[in-house]
Amino acid sequence: MPSNPPSSIPCDVKDLSLADVGKRRVEWAFQSMPVLQTIRKQFIKTQPLAGVRISACLHVTTETANLMMALRDGGASAVLCASNPLSTQDDVAATLVRDYGIPVFAIKGESNEVYYKHIAAAADHRPQITMDDGCDLVTTLHTSRQDLLEGVLGGTEETTTGVIRLRAMARDGVLRYPVIAVNDALTKHLFDNRYGTGQSTVDGIIRATNVLMAGLTVVVAGYGWCGRGVAMRARGMGANVIITEVDPTKALEAVMDGYRVMSMLEAAEIGDLFVTLTGNKSVIAKDHFERMKSGAILANSGHFNVEVDLEALGRMASSRRPVREFVEEFALRDGRRLYVLGEGRLINLAAAEGHPASVMDMSFANQSLAVEYLVKQQGSLKTTVFAVPEEIDKRVARMKLDSMGVKIDRLTAEQEQYLGSWSEGT
Ligand SMILES: NC(=O)c1ccc[n+]([C@@H]2O[C@H](COP(=O)([O-])OP(=O)(O)OC[C@H]3O[C@@H](n4cnc5c(N)ncnc54)[C@H](O)[C@@H]3O)[C@@H](O)[C@H]2O)c1
């Protein structure tokens, strides 16, 4: 691995002396990312990203570090900033700069102002490709840095909330370059959002609180991919899980999956632990806080810190104080106490380490191949939001199965013909 002198690498990280720990953790994650390793080996040979400037705005984790190395090894000149003020792993940021020569602008716990300063620093790289997790880099380029838009070939987007924002930009006619919705690949959201968020959200809540899940009444807001994962894992640990939804089909699915489904107003009175995963705002608000039991714990694992209305809760509180790392107590005027985890930011990244590497393996395989695709297609794609090509999605699934030693059947010629015909009946 090249080890450029840190002084020559532009960066703003907490402490470069954390790099030793970071390097070992990045190597640990590497072992569980066989698909990304295969792509990286191909990239080293074929150099598909030779000379391409990439600005990535992603959670700075051990898995992201491995993605950055794959891009670099494919010939790209890549820089990284955080996609959330609380999700950076400072040791990872340090090793990326010191040991791998990748410019990083990210410090865990940075203010909103520094967060956007770091995005501006990533934009200064004059990206030809943007990689986003939540669409903040794309938005920056489309507002304060429109001078850079001309040079952008395309972008990729990692998460549901980012894709929603991008589709709104495309609908309003303001999106200025094509973006691939990596989130929408089946090998992304079926696994990352469901199993990754499911496990790591419970992990974050437990690390923050050390609460016993068995016997707890857990209210999960949103029964999308992430909510399904959290509900499934909480139930597996013995919690009584209640689902709240606004979509009748998802609510019905939750009922038939065996959960209790009710409105948040009803659930507010009985929940011990509330977890929001909706991508929506004020899902838990004043009316709900008013009904909650003293001691109730509130966590969010949706992309932005808007799902729990913390301003309203702040106004209802006579005092607030930190009681443990990532746990803040709000003492209400009527004597009840409510506890908010990780400032209402995605708890799996704030208090734990985010998704396990073996699931990010597939998400970041999609990211790498999507970037390669964008470079190959340059100039020929329409300015809109694209799905990951099915061929890439299936390739990632096959590579993952291969890495697990799992063999599957293939269609025979007769079966293929049968599936494509309408004439054969009973
Ligand atoms: N924590 C993480 O690491 C992580 C990982 C992936 C995605 N995310 C984020 O999690 C959020 C959810 O993602 P997803 O892929 O599950 O999305 P999704 O669209 O599959 O599910 C969201 C669900 O929330 C429901 N919903 C919307 N408003 C609601 C409300 N007021 N009350 C109850 N339910 C409501 C929707 O009907 C939908 O079923 C997004 O913000 C996404 O970006 C976080």
The ligand as a Gaussian input file, in Angstrom:
#p B3LYP/6-31G(d) Opt

LIG

0 1
 N      -29.474000       3.461000       9.528000
 C      -28.972000       3.058000       8.370000
 O      -27.833000       2.624000       8.280000
 C      -29.824000       3.103000       7.159000
 C      -29.617000       2.172000       6.121000
 C      -30.456000       2.228000       5.002000
 C      -31.453000       3.196000       4.933000
 N      -31.588000       4.098000       5.953000
 C      -32.629000       5.133000       5.955000
 O      -33.759000       4.605000       6.653000
 C      -34.957000       5.227000       6.178000
 C      -35.934000       4.142000       5.729000
 O      -35.385000       3.440000       4.621000
 P      -36.133000       2.191000       3.947000
 O      -35.228000       1.686000       2.892000
 O      -36.668000       1.289000       4.990000
 O      -37.352000       2.968000       3.250000
 P      -38.772000       2.364000       2.797000
 O      -39.320000       3.351000       1.838000
 O      -38.599000       0.940000       2.378000
 O      -39.624000       2.369000       4.154000
 C      -40.053000       3.498000       4.816000
 C      -41.420000       3.175000       5.379000
 O      -41.808000       4.219000       6.293000
 C      -43.207000       4.416000       6.137000
 N      -43.567000       5.734000       6.671000
 C      -43.447000       6.956000       6.099000
 N      -43.916000       7.905000       6.924000
 C      -44.352000       7.265000       8.048000
 C      -44.955000       7.693000       9.249000
 N      -45.245000       8.993000       9.477000
 N      -45.276000       6.756000      10.190000
 C      -45.028000       5.444000       9.975000
 N      -44.459000       4.983000       8.836000
 C      -44.130000       5.884000       7.887000
 C      -43.432000       4.257000       4.650000
 O      -44.794000       3.976000       4.361000
 C      -42.510000       3.091000       4.316000
 O      -43.167000       1.840000       4.402000
 C      -34.498000       6.172000       5.073000
 O      -34.286000       7.448000       5.619000
 C      -33.180000       5.565000       4.623000
 O      -32.367000       6.496000       3.952000
 C      -30.823000       4.048000       7.080000

